[in-house]
Amino acid sequence: MSQVRNDQTLSNEPRKNPKKKRFHRLKRRSSNLKPKIWIGKTGVTDALIEQLNKQLKSDKLVKVKTQKVAIANKDLLEITKIVAVATKSSIVDVRGSTFTLYKPKTSTGNKKSTK
């Protein structure tokens, strides 16, 4: 058997991009989630962003549902981009009036050293 290169599988096909694979897994996980946050007629507010940041910090993957009243004022994709930029998260999936955001946990570097 010939030696397999780092960027190839046994079937001689190039491997998928790791980021693409991770987002595919996140998209699958998001389909089973229930919305944790709803955007109502007041739209995107500071309180909503603050609550969403708390949810992203604890769960990393959060599903958000927008009511029809909020979509009437602005386009759903516009709302999604505003929320993603405000929370510094990535958009995983947009379906109907719901979207899913992902924010990986950041390491603070405050680990105690053992001496």
C-alpha angles and dihedrals in degrees: 000000000000121000115270116231122228094250097047137070127219090268088061093243121129115257122252119260108267092227091052090050092049093050090048089055091047091050090053091048092048093057090067095046124100118224112269098185130041125201110213137182093300089064124203110356135170090254090054092050091048092051092045091052089053091050092047091049092055102034106021090209119064131174117213126195123201122206121231091251091061092047091051090063098044137011115266093236090052091052090047093052092047092051093044093051093045092051095037090233137132126252109237103174141357118196125164107313096340132082135182126222129197128198119173118223112261121223111233095200093230094129114145115240117227115223 
